[in-house]
Amino acid sequence: MTAPTATFGEVTDRPLDLAAHEAAVADRRAGAVVSFQGVVRDHDHGRAVTSLEYEGHPSAERVLREVAAEIAADPEVYAVAVSHRIGPLAVGDVALVAAVSTAHRAAAFAACARLVDEVKARLPIWKRQVFADGTEEWVNCP
């Protein structure tokens, strides 16, 4: 009998901790842990970015946990941990952290990529970018 799959998902205004996410997916059966950090960069489409702000819909954490559970349902996946930050962020801050454990590296890389792609596609969080010229832009905003 195998241990149950663990999942963790959180939307928070606090800094994200990669090591905590990796620890959350630790599993004695795992031969691979793959993690990802989405970091605020200083540019977007050739324009200098000075800061940004993420704003989340009240359903964001529920959706994040649903995505984590879907990835965790893969029989090759042992555990999933994912968090997205909201509020004001500076260049270099971590906006998204994801970690996945599996028996083998190929499955871990694939599952982590699916996790990040699904979070980016489905999470009701919008980003306001502030550019060096003083203009701003909302991304993923309906």
DSSP file (Angstrom, degrees, kcal/mol; ACC not computed):
  #  RESIDUE AA STRUCTURE BP1 BP2  ACC     N-H-->O    O-->H-N    N-H-->O    O-->H-N    TCO  KAPPA ALPHA  PHI   PSI    X-CA   Y-CA   Z-CA
    1    1 A M              0   0    0      0, 0.0     2,-0.2     0, 0.0     0, 0.0   0.000 360.0 360.0 360.0 135.8    0.0    0.0    0.0
    2    2 A T        -     0   0    0      1,-0.1     3,-0.1    27,-0.0     0, 0.0  -0.616 360.0-101.6 -96.6 157.3    1.3    3.4   -0.9
    3    3 A A        -     0   0    0     -2,-0.2    -1,-0.1     1,-0.1     3,-0.1  -0.394  47.3 -95.9 -70.8 152.0    1.1    6.6    1.2
    4    4 A P        -     0   0    0      0, 0.0     2,-0.3     0, 0.0    -1,-0.1  -0.302  42.2-100.4 -67.3 154.2   -1.6    9.1    0.2
    5    5 A T        -     0   0    0     -3,-0.1     2,-0.4    67,-0.1    74,-0.2  -0.569  35.6-143.1 -74.6 136.4   -0.7   12.0   -2.0
    6    6 A A  E     -a   79   0A   0     72,-1.6    74,-2.4    -2,-0.3     2,-0.3  -0.818  17.9-174.7-101.6 141.2   -0.2   15.3   -0.2
    7    7 A T  E     -a   80   0A   0     -2,-0.4     2,-0.3    72,-0.2    74,-0.2  -0.981   6.8-179.5-134.1 150.2   -1.2   18.7   -1.6
    8    8 A F  E     +a   81   0A   0     72,-1.3    74,-2.0    -2,-0.3     2,-0.3  -0.984   5.3 169.8-146.3 133.8   -0.8   22.2   -0.3
    9    9 A G  E     +a   82   0A   0     -2,-0.3     2,-0.3    72,-0.2    74,-0.2  -0.980   3.8 169.6-148.2 136.6   -1.9   25.5   -1.9
   10   10 A E  E     -a   83   0A   0     72,-1.5    74,-2.1    -2,-0.3     2,-0.5  -0.997  24.4-156.2-149.1 140.3   -2.0   29.0   -0.5
   11   11 A V  E     +a   84   0A   0     -2,-0.3     2,-0.3    72,-0.2    74,-0.2  -0.985  38.2 160.5-110.7 125.3   -2.6   32.5   -1.8
   12   12 A T  E     -a   85   0A   0     72,-2.0    74,-2.4    -2,-0.5     4,-0.1  -0.951  51.7-139.4-146.5 158.1   -0.8   35.0    0.6
   13   13 A D  S    S+     0   0    0     -2,-0.3    72,-0.1    72,-0.2     3,-0.1   0.338  80.9  94.3 -98.1   5.0    0.5   38.5    0.9
   14   14 A R  S    S-     0   0    0      1,-0.1    -2,-0.1    73,-0.0    72,-0.1  -0.618  91.5 -85.6 -93.2 155.3    3.6   37.2    2.8
   15   15 A P        -     0   0    0      0, 0.0     2,-0.3     0, 0.0    -1,-0.1  -0.260  48.8-117.6 -55.8 146.2    7.0   36.3    1.1
   16   16 A L        -     0   0    0     78,-0.4     2,-0.6    -3,-0.1    78,-0.1  -0.649  17.3-145.4 -93.3 146.7    7.1   32.8   -0.3
   17   17 A D     >  -     0   0    0     -2,-0.3     4,-1.6     1,-0.2     5,-0.1  -0.920   9.7-169.8-118.7 105.9    9.5   30.2    1.0
   18   18 A L  H  > S+     0   0    0     -2,-0.6     4,-2.5     1,-0.2     5,-0.2   0.913  89.1  54.4 -60.2 -44.9   10.9   27.7   -1.6
   19   19 A A  H  > S+     0   0    0      1,-0.2     4,-2.4     2,-0.2    -1,-0.2   0.869 105.8  52.9 -60.4 -36.9   12.5   25.5    1.1
   20   20 A A  H  > S+     0   0    0      2,-0.2     4,-1.8     1,-0.2    -1,-0.2   0.882 109.4  48.9 -66.4 -37.1    9.2   25.1    2.9
   21   21 A H  H  X S+     0   0    0     -4,-1.6     4,-1.0     2,-0.2    -2,-0.2   0.909 111.2  49.3 -68.5 -41.3    7.5   24.0   -0.3
   22   22 A E  H  < S+     0   0    0     -4,-2.5     3,-0.5     1,-0.2     4,-0.3   0.900 111.5  49.7 -63.6 -39.8   10.2   21.5   -1.0
   23   23 A A  H >< S+     0   0    0     -4,-2.4     3,-1.1     1,-0.2    -1,-0.2   0.859 104.6  59.3 -65.6 -34.8    9.8   20.2    2.6
   24   24 A A  H 3< S+     0   0    0     -4,-1.8    -1,-0.2     1,-0.2    -2,-0.2   0.766 109.1  43.4 -66.5 -25.0    6.1   19.9    2.1
   25   25 A V  T 3< S+     0   0    0     -4,-1.0    -1,-0.2    -3,-0.5    -2,-0.2   0.375  82.2 131.4-101.5   4.4    6.5   17.5   -0.8
   26   26 A A    <   +     0   0    0     -3,-1.1     2,-0.3    -4,-0.3    75,-0.1  -0.325  28.2 167.8 -59.1 136.1    9.2   15.4    0.9
   27   27 A D    >   -     0   0    0      3,-0.1     3,-1.6    75,-0.1    75,-0.1  -0.966  41.8-133.6-154.0 131.6    8.4   11.7    0.6
   28   28 A R  T 3  S+     0   0    0     -2,-0.3    -1,-0.1     1,-0.3    -2,-0.0   0.752 108.6  55.1 -61.3 -23.6   10.6    8.7    1.3
   29   29 A R  T 3  S+     0   0    0     -3,-0.0    -1,-0.3     2,-0.0     2,-0.2   0.675  87.1 104.8 -80.2 -17.3    9.5    7.1   -2.0
   30   30 A A    <   +     0   0    0     -3,-1.6    73,-0.3     1,-0.2    -3,-0.1  -0.455  39.1 176.2 -76.9 131.1   10.5   10.1   -4.0
   31   31 A G  S    S+     0   0    0     71,-1.4     2,-0.3    -2,-0.2    72,-0.2   0.408  74.9  41.0-102.0  -4.3   13.6   10.0   -6.2
   32   32 A A  E     -B  102   0A   0     70,-1.9    70,-2.1    72,-0.2     2,-0.4  -0.992  52.5-177.7-148.5 136.4   12.9   13.5   -7.5
   33   33 A V  E     -B  101   0A   0     -2,-0.3     2,-0.5    68,-0.2    68,-0.2  -0.987  14.3-171.5-127.3 120.6   11.7   16.8   -6.2
   34   34 A V  E     -B  100   0A   0     66,-2.4    66,-2.3    -2,-0.4     2,-0.3  -0.948   6.8-177.5-113.8 133.3   11.3   19.6   -8.8
   35   35 A S  E     -B   99   0A   0     -2,-0.5     2,-0.3    64,-0.2    64,-0.2  -0.880   9.2-161.8-128.9 161.6   10.6   23.1   -7.8
   36   36 A F  E     -B   98   0A   0     62,-2.6    62,-2.2    -2,-0.3     2,-0.4  -0.997   4.3-162.9-142.9 141.1    9.9   26.4   -9.5
   37   37 A Q  E     -B   97   0A   0     -2,-0.3     2,-0.7    60,-0.2    60,-0.2  -0.995  10.6-151.8-124.2 125.6   10.0   30.0   -8.5
   38   38 A G  E     -B   96   0A   0     58,-3.1    57,-3.3    -2,-0.4    58,-1.3  -0.880  24.1-165.5 -93.0 118.4    8.4   32.7  -10.6
   39   39 A V  E     -B   94   0A   0     -2,-0.7     2,-0.4    55,-0.2    55,-0.2  -0.838  25.6-110.1-112.4 140.3   10.4   35.9   -9.9
   40   40 A V        -     0   0    0     53,-2.9    52,-2.7    -2,-0.4     2,-0.2  -0.545  40.9-155.5 -67.5 120.8    9.4   39.5  -10.7
   41   41 A R        -     0   0    0     -2,-0.4    52,-0.1    50,-0.2    -1,-0.0  -0.531  22.2-118.7 -98.0 167.5   11.7   40.6  -13.6
   42   42 A D  S    S+     0   0    0     -2,-0.2     7,-2.2     6,-0.1     2,-0.3   0.266  89.6  40.0 -91.0  11.5   12.8   44.1  -14.5
   43   43 A H  E     -D   48   0B   0      5,-0.3     2,-0.3    88,-0.0     5,-0.2  -0.990  51.5-170.9-154.1 159.1   11.2   44.1  -18.0
   44   44 A D  E >  S-D   47   0B   0      3,-2.1     3,-1.5    -2,-0.3    85,-0.0  -0.864  79.6 -15.4-154.6 120.9    8.2   43.0  -20.0
   45   45 A H  T 3  S-     0   0    0     -2,-0.3     3,-0.1     1,-0.3    -2,-0.0   0.884 130.2 -48.8  51.8  44.6    8.0   43.1  -23.8
   46   46 A G  T 3  S+     0   0    0      1,-0.2     2,-0.4     0, 0.0    -1,-0.3   0.510 114.9 114.6  80.0   4.9   11.0   45.5  -24.0
   47   47 A R  E <  S-D   44   0B   0     -3,-1.5    -3,-2.1    85,-0.0     2,-0.4  -0.891  70.5-114.3-111.9 140.8    9.7   47.9  -21.4
   48   48 A A  E     -D   43   0B   0     -2,-0.4    84,-2.4    -5,-0.2     2,-0.4  -0.567  28.1-153.8 -73.9 126.8   11.4   48.5  -18.0
   49   49 A V  E     +E  131   0C   0     -7,-2.2    82,-0.3    -2,-0.4     3,-0.1  -0.871  17.0 179.6-102.2 132.0    9.3   47.3  -15.1
   50   50 A T  E     -     0   0C   0     80,-2.9    41,-0.7    -2,-0.4     2,-0.3   0.744  65.8 -24.6-101.1 -30.6    9.8   49.0  -11.7
   51   51 A S  E     -EF 130  90C   0     79,-1.2    79,-2.7    39,-0.2    -1,-0.4  -0.971  55.6-154.0-166.2 172.2    7.2   47.2   -9.6
   52   52 A L  E     -EF 129  89C   0     37,-2.2    37,-3.4    -2,-0.3     2,-0.4  -0.981   5.9-146.3-153.4 167.1    4.0   45.2   -9.8
   53   53 A E  E     -EF 128  88C   0     75,-1.9    75,-3.1    -2,-0.3     2,-0.5  -1.000   8.6-150.0-138.2 134.6    1.0   44.3   -7.7
   54   54 A Y  E     -EF 127  87C   0     33,-2.2    33,-3.2    -2,-0.4     2,-0.4  -0.895  11.2-169.3-104.3 134.5   -1.0   41.1   -7.8
   55   55 A E  E     -E  126   0C   0     71,-2.8    71,-3.2    -2,-0.5     2,-0.4  -0.990   9.4-156.3-123.4 130.3   -4.7   41.3   -6.9
   56   56 A G  E     -E  125   0C   0     -2,-0.4    69,-0.2    69,-0.2    30,-0.0  -0.835  15.7-124.0-113.2 145.1   -6.7   38.1   -6.4
   57   57 A H    >   -     0   0    0     67,-2.7     3,-2.3    -2,-0.4     4,-0.3  -0.463  37.8-108.3 -70.2 151.2  -10.3   37.2   -6.6
   58   58 A P  T 3  S+     0   0    0      0, 0.0     3,-0.4     0, 0.0     4,-0.3   0.753 120.4  56.4 -55.9 -23.2  -11.8   35.7   -3.4
   59   59 A S  T 3> S+     0   0    0      1,-0.2     4,-2.5     2,-0.1     5,-0.2   0.462  77.9 100.1 -86.1  -0.4  -11.9   32.3   -5.1
   60   60 A A  H <> S+     0   0    0     -3,-2.3     4,-2.6     1,-0.2    -1,-0.2   0.887  81.1  46.8 -57.5 -45.5   -8.2   32.3   -6.0
   61   61 A E  H  > S+     0   0    0     -3,-0.4     4,-2.4    -4,-0.3    -1,-0.2   0.896 112.0  51.1 -66.8 -38.1   -7.1   30.0   -3.1
   62   62 A R  H  > S+     0   0    0     -4,-0.3     4,-2.2     2,-0.2    -1,-0.2   0.933 112.2  46.7 -61.7 -45.0   -9.8   27.5   -3.9
   63   63 A V  H  X S+     0   0    0     -4,-2.5     4,-2.5     2,-0.2    -2,-0.2   0.913 110.8  52.7 -63.6 -42.5   -8.9   27.4   -7.5
   64   64 A L  H  X S+     0   0    0     -4,-2.6     4,-2.4    -5,-0.2    -1,-0.2   0.915 110.6  47.2 -59.4 -43.6   -5.2   27.0   -6.6
   65   65 A R  H  X S+     0   0    0     -4,-2.4     4,-2.4     2,-0.2    -1,-0.2   0.859 109.7  53.7 -67.9 -34.8   -6.0   24.1   -4.4
   66   66 A E  H  X S+     0   0    0     -4,-2.2     4,-2.2     2,-0.2    -2,-0.2   0.930 109.7  47.6 -63.0 -45.0   -8.2   22.5   -7.1
   67   67 A V  H  X S+     0   0    0     -4,-2.5     4,-2.2     2,-0.2     5,-0.2   0.933 111.8  50.2 -61.5 -45.9   -5.3   22.7   -9.6
   68   68 A A  H  X S+     0   0    0     -4,-2.4     4,-2.5     1,-0.2    -1,-0.2   0.909 110.6  49.8 -59.1 -42.3   -2.9   21.2   -7.0
   69   69 A A  H  X S+     0   0    0     -4,-2.4     4,-1.2     2,-0.2    -1,-0.2   0.876 108.5  53.0 -66.0 -37.3   -5.3   18.4   -6.4
   70   70 A E  H  < S+     0   0    0     -4,-2.2     4,-0.3     2,-0.2     3,-0.3   0.918 112.3  44.0 -64.1 -43.0   -5.7   17.7  -10.1
   71   71 A I  H >< S+     0   0    0     -4,-2.2     3,-1.5     1,-0.2    -2,-0.2   0.911 111.7  54.1 -67.3 -40.8   -1.9   17.4  -10.5
   72   72 A A  H 3< S+     0   0    0     -4,-2.5    -1,-0.2     1,-0.3    -2,-0.2   0.720  94.2  70.9 -65.4 -21.3   -1.6   15.3   -7.3
   73   73 A A  T 3< S+     0   0    0     -4,-1.2    -1,-0.3    -3,-0.3    -2,-0.2   0.674  71.5 105.2 -71.1 -15.9   -4.2   12.9   -8.8
   74   74 A D  S X  S-     0   0    0     -3,-1.5     3,-2.0    -4,-0.3    -3,-0.0  -0.510  77.2-134.9 -62.6 126.0   -1.6   11.7  -11.3
   75   75 A P  T 3  S+     0   0    0      0, 0.0    -1,-0.2     0, 0.0    -3,-0.0   0.703 103.3  57.9 -62.2 -17.9   -0.6    8.3  -10.0
   76   76 A E  T 3  S+     0   0    0     26,-0.1    27,-0.6    31,-0.1     2,-0.4   0.647  90.7  88.0 -82.2 -15.0    3.1    9.2  -10.5
   77   77 A V  E <   - C   0 102A   0     -3,-2.0    25,-0.2    -6,-0.2     3,-0.1  -0.715  48.5-179.7 -92.2 130.6    2.9   12.2   -8.3
   78   78 A Y  E     -     0   0A   0     23,-3.1   -72,-1.6    -2,-0.4     2,-0.3   0.834  68.0  -4.4 -91.7 -41.0    3.5   11.8   -4.5
   79   79 A A  E     -aC   6 101A   0     22,-1.1    22,-2.1   -74,-0.2     2,-0.4  -0.997  53.8-160.6-157.7 152.5    3.0   15.4   -3.4
   80   80 A V  E     +aC   7 100A   0    -74,-2.4   -72,-1.3    -2,-0.3     2,-0.4  -0.998   7.5 178.7-136.6 136.3    2.3   18.9   -4.6
   81   81 A A  E     +aC   8  99A   0     18,-2.4    18,-2.6    -2,-0.4     2,-0.3  -0.991  11.8 163.5-137.4 132.4    2.9   22.3   -3.0
   82   82 A V  E     +aC   9  98A   0    -74,-2.0   -72,-1.5    -2,-0.4     2,-0.3  -0.991   8.1 176.5-151.0 139.2    2.1   25.6   -4.7
   83   83 A S  E     -aC  10  97A   0     14,-2.5    14,-2.4    -2,-0.3     2,-0.4  -0.992  11.6-158.7-142.0 148.9    1.6   29.2   -3.5
   84   84 A H  E     -aC  11  96A   0    -74,-2.1   -72,-2.0    -2,-0.3     2,-0.3  -0.991  16.9-136.5-127.6 137.7    1.0   32.5   -5.2
   85   85 A R  E     -a   12   0A   0     10,-2.9     2,-0.3    -2,-0.4   -72,-0.2  -0.674  17.1-167.3 -93.0 146.2    1.7   35.9   -3.6
   86   86 A I        +     0   0    0    -74,-2.4   -31,-0.2    -2,-0.3    41,-0.0  -0.827  46.1  47.1-123.8 167.3   -0.6   38.9   -3.8
   87   87 A G  E    S-F   54   0C   0    -33,-3.2   -33,-2.2    -2,-0.3     2,-0.2  -0.481 100.7 -18.1  96.4-171.3   -0.1   42.5   -3.0
   88   88 A P  E     -F   53   0C   0      0, 0.0     2,-0.3     0, 0.0   -35,-0.3  -0.498  63.2-176.8 -74.5 136.7    2.8   44.8   -4.0
   89   89 A L  E     -F   52   0C   0    -37,-3.4   -37,-2.2    -2,-0.2     2,-0.2  -0.966  13.9-142.8-131.7 148.8    6.0   43.1   -5.2
   90   90 A A  E >   -F   51   0C   0     -2,-0.3     3,-2.4   -39,-0.2   -50,-0.3  -0.644  43.5 -74.6-103.1 164.1    9.4   44.5   -6.2
   91   91 A V  T 3  S+     0   0    0    -41,-0.7   -50,-0.2     1,-0.3    -1,-0.1  -0.381 123.5  27.6 -55.6 131.9   11.7   43.4   -8.9
   92   92 A G  T 3  S+     0   0    0    -52,-2.7    -1,-0.3     1,-0.4   -51,-0.1   0.160  90.7 126.5  96.4 -16.8   13.4   40.2   -7.6
   93   93 A D    <   -     0   0    0     -3,-2.4   -53,-2.9   -54,-0.1     2,-0.5  -0.387  65.0-114.3 -71.1 153.1   10.5   39.2   -5.3
   94   94 A V  E     +B   39   0A   0    -55,-0.2   -78,-0.4     1,-0.1   -55,-0.2  -0.795  34.1 174.0 -92.0 125.1    9.1   35.7   -5.7
   95   95 A A  E     +     0   0A   0    -57,-3.3   -10,-2.9    -2,-0.5     2,-0.4   0.711  67.2  26.1-100.5 -27.6    5.5   35.7   -7.0
   96   96 A L  E     -BC  38  84A   0    -58,-1.3   -58,-3.1   -12,-0.2     2,-0.4  -0.999  58.3-175.4-143.3 133.7    4.9   31.9   -7.4
   97   97 A V  E     +BC  37  83A   0    -14,-2.4   -14,-2.5    -2,-0.4     2,-0.3  -0.999   9.2 173.3-129.7 135.5    6.4   28.8   -5.9
   98   98 A A  E     +BC  36  82A   0    -62,-2.2   -62,-2.6    -2,-0.4     2,-0.3  -0.995   4.7 179.1-139.1 144.3    5.7   25.3   -6.9
   99   99 A A  E     -BC  35  81A   0    -18,-2.6   -18,-2.4    -2,-0.3     2,-0.3  -0.994   1.2-178.2-145.6 142.9    7.2   21.9   -5.9
  100  100 A V  E     -BC  34  80A   0    -66,-2.3   -66,-2.4    -2,-0.3     2,-0.4  -0.997   9.9-155.7-140.2 140.8    6.3   18.4   -6.9
  101  101 A S  E     +BC  33  79A   0    -22,-2.1   -23,-3.1    -2,-0.3   -22,-1.1  -0.960  22.5 153.3-119.8 142.2    7.8   15.0   -5.8
  102  102 A T  E     -BC  32  77A   0    -70,-2.1   -70,-1.9    -2,-0.4   -71,-1.4  -0.864  54.9 -99.0-147.4 178.1    7.7   11.7   -7.8
  103  103 A A  S    S+     0   0    0    -27,-0.6     2,-0.3   -73,-0.3   -26,-0.1   0.847 104.5  32.3 -72.3 -34.1    9.7    8.6   -8.1
  104  104 A H  S  > S-     0   0    0    -28,-0.2     4,-1.7   -73,-0.1     3,-0.2  -0.909  77.9-121.1-132.5 153.2   11.7    9.7  -11.2
  105  105 A R  H  > S+     0   0    0     -2,-0.3     4,-2.9     1,-0.2     5,-0.3   0.858 106.3  56.9 -63.4 -40.5   12.9   13.1  -12.5
  106  106 A A  H  > S+     0   0    0      1,-0.2     4,-2.3     2,-0.2    -1,-0.2   0.923 110.1  45.5 -60.4 -43.3   11.1   13.0  -15.9
  107  107 A A  H  > S+     0   0    0      2,-0.2     4,-2.6     1,-0.2    -1,-0.2   0.882 112.9  51.3 -66.3 -37.4    7.7   12.7  -14.2
  108  108 A A  H  X S+     0   0    0     -4,-1.7     4,-2.4     2,-0.2     5,-0.2   0.925 110.9  46.9 -67.0 -44.6    8.6   15.4  -11.6
  109  109 A F  H  X S+     0   0    0     -4,-2.9     4,-2.3     2,-0.2    -2,-0.2   0.930 114.9  47.2 -61.2 -44.4    9.6   17.9  -14.3
  110  110 A A  H  X S+     0   0    0     -4,-2.3     4,-2.4    -5,-0.3    -2,-0.2   0.918 113.5  47.3 -64.6 -43.7    6.5   17.2  -16.3
  111  111 A A  H  X S+     0   0    0     -4,-2.6     4,-2.5     2,-0.2    -1,-0.2   0.901 112.1  49.3 -67.0 -40.4    4.2   17.5  -13.3
  112  112 A C  H  X S+     0   0    0     -4,-2.4     4,-2.5     2,-0.2     5,-0.2   0.910 111.2  50.0 -66.1 -40.6    5.8   20.7  -12.1
  113  113 A A  H  X S+     0   0    0     -4,-2.3     4,-2.6    -5,-0.2    -2,-0.2   0.920 111.8  48.1 -62.5 -43.4    5.5   22.2  -15.6
  114  114 A R  H  X S+     0   0    0     -4,-2.4     4,-2.7     2,-0.2     5,-0.2   0.917 110.9  52.2 -61.3 -42.9    1.8   21.2  -15.8
  115  115 A L  H  X S+     0   0    0     -4,-2.5     4,-2.4     2,-0.2    -2,-0.2   0.946 112.6  43.2 -59.0 -51.2    1.2   22.6  -12.3
  116  116 A V  H  X S+     0   0    0     -4,-2.5     4,-2.6     1,-0.2     5,-0.2   0.918 114.5  50.5 -63.2 -44.0    2.7   26.0  -13.2
  117  117 A D  H  X S+     0   0    0     -4,-2.6     4,-1.9    -5,-0.2    -1,-0.2   0.913 112.4  46.4 -61.7 -43.0    1.0   26.1  -16.6
  118  118 A E  H  X S+     0   0    0     -4,-2.7     4,-2.4     2,-0.2     5,-0.3   0.891 111.7  51.0 -68.5 -39.1   -2.4   25.4  -15.1
  119  119 A V  H  X S+     0   0    0     -4,-2.4     4,-2.3    -5,-0.2    -2,-0.2   0.949 112.3  47.0 -60.3 -48.1   -1.9   27.9  -12.3
  120  120 A K  H  < S+     0   0    0     -4,-2.6    -2,-0.2     1,-0.2    -1,-0.2   0.856 117.1  44.2 -62.6 -35.1   -1.0   30.6  -14.8
  121  121 A A  H  < S+     0   0    0     -4,-1.9    -1,-0.2    -5,-0.2    -2,-0.2   0.833 126.8  23.9 -78.9 -33.2   -4.0   29.6  -17.0
  122  122 A R  H  < S+     0   0    0     -4,-2.4    -3,-0.2    -5,-0.1    -2,-0.2   0.675  85.8 107.2-113.1 -20.4   -6.7   29.3  -14.4
  123  123 A L     <  -     0   0    0     -4,-2.3     2,-2.4    -5,-0.3   -63,-0.1  -0.461  65.2-134.9 -71.3 125.8   -5.9   31.3  -11.3
  124  124 A P        +     0   0    0      0, 0.0   -67,-2.7     0, 0.0     2,-0.4  -0.419  62.1 125.4 -80.3  69.1   -8.1   34.4  -10.9
  125  125 A I  E     -E   56   0C   0     -2,-2.4     2,-0.3   -69,-0.2   -69,-0.2  -0.994  44.5-155.5-127.2 133.5   -5.2   36.7  -10.0
  126  126 A W  E     -E   55   0C   0    -71,-3.2   -71,-2.8    -2,-0.4     2,-0.5  -0.848   5.0-143.7-114.0 147.5   -4.4   39.9  -12.0
  127  127 A K  E     -EG  54 139C   0     12,-2.0    12,-3.2    -2,-0.3     2,-0.6  -0.927   5.1-162.1-116.1 128.4   -1.1   41.7  -12.3
  128  128 A R  E     -EG  53 138C   0    -75,-3.1   -75,-1.9    -2,-0.5     2,-0.4  -0.940  15.4-161.5-106.5 114.5   -0.6   45.5  -12.5
  129  129 A Q  E     -EG  52 137C   0      8,-3.2     8,-2.0    -2,-0.6     2,-0.5  -0.792   5.1-153.6 -96.8 137.3    2.8   46.3  -13.8
  130  130 A V  E     -EG  51 136C   0    -79,-2.7   -80,-2.9    -2,-0.4   -79,-1.2  -0.951  15.3-150.9-110.1 126.9    4.3   49.7  -13.3
  131  131 A F  E >   -E   49   0C   0      4,-3.0     3,-2.2    -2,-0.5   -82,-0.3  -0.567  26.1-110.6 -98.9 160.7    6.8   50.8  -16.0
  132  132 A A  T 3  S+     0   0    0    -84,-2.4   -83,-0.1     1,-0.3    -1,-0.1   0.755 116.1  61.0 -60.4 -26.3    9.8   53.1  -15.7
  133  133 A D  T 3  S-     0   0    0    -85,-0.3    -1,-0.3     2,-0.1     3,-0.1   0.409 121.2-105.5 -83.8   4.6    8.1   55.8  -17.8
  134  134 A G  S <  S+     0   0    0     -3,-2.2    -2,-0.1     1,-0.3     2,-0.1   0.316  83.0 120.8  92.0  -8.6    5.3   56.0  -15.2
  135  135 A T        -     0   0    0     -5,-0.1    -4,-3.0     1,-0.0    -1,-0.3  -0.371  45.4-155.0 -81.9 167.9    2.7   54.1  -17.2
  136  136 A E  E     -G  130   0C   0     -6,-0.2     2,-0.3    -3,-0.1    -6,-0.2  -0.936   7.4-160.5-140.7 163.5    1.0   51.0  -16.0
  137  137 A E  E     -G  129   0C   0     -8,-2.0    -8,-3.2    -2,-0.3     2,-0.4  -0.990  13.5-140.1-148.2 135.0   -0.7   47.9  -17.4
  138  138 A W  E     -G  128   0C   0     -2,-0.3     2,-0.4   -10,-0.2   -10,-0.2  -0.834  22.0-158.4 -93.6 134.1   -3.1   45.3  -16.0
  139  139 A V  E    S+G  127   0C   0    -12,-3.2   -12,-2.0    -2,-0.4    -2,-0.0  -0.925  70.2   6.5-117.3 139.4   -2.4   41.8  -17.2
  140  140 A N  S    S+     0   0    0     -2,-0.4    -1,-0.2     1,-0.2   -15,-0.1   0.768  89.8 144.9  63.0  28.3   -4.9   38.9  -17.2
  141  141 A C              0   0    0     -3,-0.2    -1,-0.2   -14,-0.1    -3,-0.1  -0.857 360.0 360.0-100.3 125.0   -7.6   41.4  -16.2
  142  142 A P              0   0    0      0, 0.0    -1,-0.1     0, 0.0    -2,-0.0   0.519 360.0 360.0 -68.5 360.0  -11.1   40.7  -17.6
